[in-house]
């Protein structure tokens, strides 16, 4: 192996060190030839030892699995892109094609260090999404044994700061429905407001999901798949009024169900732009429903079942902008006293009981 650094002497007698790779020249601040050679030897050994360690590690790993020594992060990206539903896979592919991940794509896993991760996270086009997907790649490689040790400790990762989700207000919803010329889209927005479902879940609803006997609407979330538990929604008067205006057979929204989610979202943004409504998306309906449920005092477990959330942390993230007003203590004391009086007061006698008591009295 050819040495990376070599020495030369200038006219003033001072020895310099030159890097064969970068061409950079650095003064050794000495005129002693032996001392200059020792300094150059130390620099070469410092470079050769890590390279020798990596070569030895590859030799040992090739005995267990030849791919461990040559696998790059591109293999991890390809494997992660096959996990989850179709929408999740599409988001993963878009994220892996972004500029920050190009820095990591061809890097072998065995040669990855924390500085490479920091370069990805500190890229000018990196954000919370980059942080999230890089964590997924790292954890996936660890779980499969492709990484022998964590590249970065858990506490060293930057905190993921998500944007505040803005809920649509009742006034904005009324503006949208009043100005929408399409009856199908108007009913679609009203269904989103009343059910709090995601835009794809509501667009794909059919009458097969309605149980008229029990008055229940049942559907499976597209994001979680049919193998997950379905969401059951009791049909109230307002939801029933919307159902009465829909086509009475087949899909609720025959046209919207065949439109891609991005096109439905684009149409909604166009409608909001006309009305001057800013920073609102179709997801704002979902956020608005959870805030309304929390303001109304709906138990969190029941609200989670309604919107199809699987963790309280996710549900709180949706409803973190809700303003909860606690009732005064006297309200609960009065409610308690009312229940006590109602429990202790005997029920009023029926007509049959009164007539029976009269007959018994006359017979005696």
Residue, then its C-alpha position, 0 to 999 in steps of 0.5 A: x500500500x502506497x503511503x498517503x503522506x510524503x515529505x519534502x524540504x523547501x529552500x528555507x530548510x523547513x520540511x513540509x507534508x503533502x497529501x497524495x489524495x487532496x494535494x494539500x501541503x502542511x508545514x511540519x515546523x521542523x528542519x530535522x529530517x528524522x523528526x519530519x520522517x517520524x511525523x509523516x510515518x505517524x500520519x500514514x499509520x493513523x490513516x492505514x489503521x482504520x482502513x486495515x480495521x475495515x478490511x479485517x472486518x469485511x474478511x470476518x463478515x464474509x465468512x458469515x454472509x458475503x452480503x454483510x460486507x458489501x450491502x449498501x443503504x440502497x438495499x435498505x431503502x429498497x426493502x423499507x419501500x416494500x413495507x406498509x400499504x400502497x400509500x405508505x410505499x409511495x411516500x417512502x419512494x418519494x422520500x428516498x429519492x430526495x436530495x438528502x438521501x442521495x448522500x447515503x445511497x451508495x455508502x456500505x453499511x459497515x463503513x457508516x459513521x454518525x457524521x454521515x447521518x448528521x450530513x443527511x439530517x443537516x442537509x439544506x433540504x432536510x426536514x422532519x420527514x428526513x428525520x423520520x425516514x432515516x430513523x426507519x432505515x436505521x431501525x430496520x437495518x438493526x432489526x434485520x442484523x444488517x447493522x452490527x451496532x447503532x450508528x447513532x444513540x437514541x438521544x443523539x437524534x434531533x427531535x422531530x418537530x411536526x407542524x401544527x395541524x390546523x382544524x377547519x372551523x364551522x364557519x369555513x365549512x359552511x362557506x365551502x359547502x355553500x359555494x360548492x356547485x357540485x352536489x356530490x362534492x358538497x355531500x362529500x365535505x359534509x360527510x367528512x365534517x360529520x364522520x371525521x374520516x380520512x378523505x380516501x376512506x369516506x370517498x370509498x364508502x358504499x351502502x354495503x357498509x350500512x347496517x339499517x337494522x342496527x343503524x351502524x356504519x362500518x368500514x375498514x381504514x384504507x391505511x390499515x388494511x382489511x386485516x385490522x379491526x373495523x370502525x363502527x359508527x352509530x348513525x345519528x340524525x345529522x348523518x342520516x340526513x346526509x345518507x338520505x341525500x346520497x344515491x341509495x345504492x352502490x357507492x356513496x360518491x361514484x365519481x370521487x371514489x375513482x379520483x386519486x387522493x392528490x386530485x381531490x386534495x388539489x380541488x379542495x385547495x382550489x376551493x379554499x383559495x377562492x374563499x381566502x381560506x389558508x393552510x387548510x387541507x382535507x385532513x383539516x376535517x379529521x382534525x376538526x372532528x377530534x377537537x369537536x369531540x374533545x370539546x364535547x367531552x366524548x371519552x377518548x377511547x370512544x373517539x379513538x374507535x370512531x376515527x380509527x386511531x390505535x394509540x392515545x398519543x396519535x389521538x392527542x396529537x390530532x386534538x392538541x388544539x382543542x379547548x377543554x372547559x372543565x365544569x365547576x365542582x358544584x355542577x358535579x355535586x348537584x349531579x350527584x345529589x340529583x342521582x341520589x334523590x332519584x335513586x331513593x325516591x320510589x317509582x310512581x305506582x301504576x294503575x294496576x297497582x292502585x286497583x290491586x291495593x283497593x281490592x285488598x283493602x275492601x276484602x279486609 
